[in-house]
Amino acid sequence: MLDRKPTADTCWFLTPKHAPVVIQLGRFGDLILLLPAFLEIFKRTGFKPNVVVSEEYASVLDGVSYVTPHPLGVHWWGGIPMARDYVRRRWSHAILPSWWNETACPIPT
């Protein structure tokens, strides 16, 4: 099972025809930790992940060729609702790695 590489057809958060959208507003360390995942998504799908990020922390994505940053003028902690509205207007859905901050998706029991 570990030798099988997931693709957009088998990975639950990737769509086969579109680049994934990730809301990660900050901070620097959180964004840096996600860079290997963004690179792997790009390698396996050919799509650059769209990363919605707070303007305050967007500079960490400068020069990252395998990501398309979308800086927003929102606070990294309190700006999740505004980022979700931005995503809804532009795309159909997004991945929110900080699940504890997600009120619309309760933890399954």
C-alpha positions as CSV (number, residue, x, y, z in Angstrom):
1,M,0.0,0.0,0.0
2,L,2.8,2.4,0.8
3,D,4.4,1.9,-2.6
4,R,1.3,3.2,-4.4
5,K,1.5,6.9,-5.2
6,P,-1.7,8.8,-4.8
7,T,-2.9,10.8,-7.7
8,A,-5.8,13.3,-8.2
9,D,-8.0,10.3,-8.9
10,T,-7.3,8.6,-5.5
11,C,-6.5,11.5,-3.1
12,W,-9.6,12.9,-1.3
13,F,-8.5,16.5,-1.3
14,L,-7.4,16.8,-4.9
15,T,-9.6,17.2,-7.9
16,P,-8.4,15.7,-11.1
17,K,-9.0,18.8,-13.3
18,H,-8.1,21.8,-11.0
19,A,-5.3,23.0,-8.8
20,P,-6.1,22.6,-5.1
21,V,-6.8,25.6,-3.0
22,V,-5.3,25.8,0.5
23,I,-6.1,28.3,3.1
24,Q,-3.0,28.8,5.3
25,L,-2.9,32.4,6.4
26,G,0.2,32.1,8.4
27,R,2.6,32.0,10.1
28,F,6.0,31.5,8.6
29,G,6.7,28.1,10.2
30,D,3.3,26.7,9.2
31,L,3.8,27.7,5.6
32,I,7.3,26.4,5.5
33,L,6.2,23.1,6.9
34,L,3.6,22.8,4.1
35,L,6.2,23.5,1.3
36,P,7.1,19.8,0.8
37,A,3.4,18.9,0.5
38,F,2.9,21.6,-2.0
39,L,5.8,20.4,-4.0
40,E,4.6,16.9,-4.0
41,I,1.1,18.0,-5.1
42,F,2.7,19.9,-8.0
43,K,4.9,16.9,-9.0
44,R,2.1,14.4,-8.9
45,T,-0.7,16.5,-10.5
46,G,1.1,19.2,-12.5
47,F,-1.0,21.8,-10.8
48,K,0.4,24.5,-8.6
49,P,-1.5,24.7,-5.4
50,N,-3.3,28.0,-4.9
51,V,-2.3,29.1,-1.4
52,V,-4.5,31.8,0.3
53,V,-2.2,33.5,2.8
54,S,-2.1,36.6,4.9
55,E,-0.2,39.5,3.4
56,E,1.9,39.6,6.5
57,Y,3.3,36.1,5.8
58,A,3.1,36.0,2.0
59,S,6.8,36.8,1.6
60,V,7.8,33.3,2.6
61,L,6.3,32.2,-0.8
62,D,8.3,34.6,-2.9
63,G,10.3,32.6,-5.3
64,V,8.5,29.3,-4.7
65,S,7.9,28.2,-8.3
66,Y,5.4,25.4,-7.5
67,V,2.9,27.5,-5.6
68,T,0.5,30.3,-6.7
69,P,0.1,32.6,-3.6
70,H,-3.0,34.7,-3.1
71,P,-2.2,37.2,-0.4
72,L,-5.1,38.7,1.6
73,G,-5.1,41.7,3.9
74,V,-6.4,39.7,6.8
75,H,-5.0,38.6,10.2
76,W,-3.5,35.2,10.2
77,W,-5.6,33.9,13.1
78,G,-8.9,35.8,12.8
79,G,-9.1,36.0,9.0
80,I,-10.3,32.5,8.3
81,P,-14.0,33.6,7.6
82,M,-12.8,36.3,5.2
83,A,-10.5,33.8,3.5
84,R,-13.3,31.3,3.1
85,D,-15.5,34.0,1.5
86,Y,-12.7,34.9,-0.9
87,V,-12.4,31.2,-1.8
88,R,-16.2,30.8,-2.3
89,R,-16.2,33.7,-4.7
90,R,-13.3,32.4,-6.7
91,W,-13.3,28.6,-6.4
92,S,-15.8,26.0,-5.1
93,H,-13.8,24.8,-2.1
94,A,-10.6,24.8,-0.2
95,I,-8.4,22.7,2.0
96,L,-8.0,24.2,5.5
97,P,-5.1,22.4,7.2
98,S,-5.9,23.9,10.6
99,W,-9.0,21.8,11.1
100,W,-9.4,23.0,14.7
101,N,-10.3,26.4,13.3
102,E,-13.0,24.9,11.0
103,T,-16.5,25.4,12.4
104,A,-18.3,24.2,9.3
105,C,-16.7,20.7,9.5
106,P,-17.1,19.0,12.9
107,I,-14.8,16.2,13.9
108,P,-16.6,12.9,13.0
109,T,-17.6,10.7,15.8
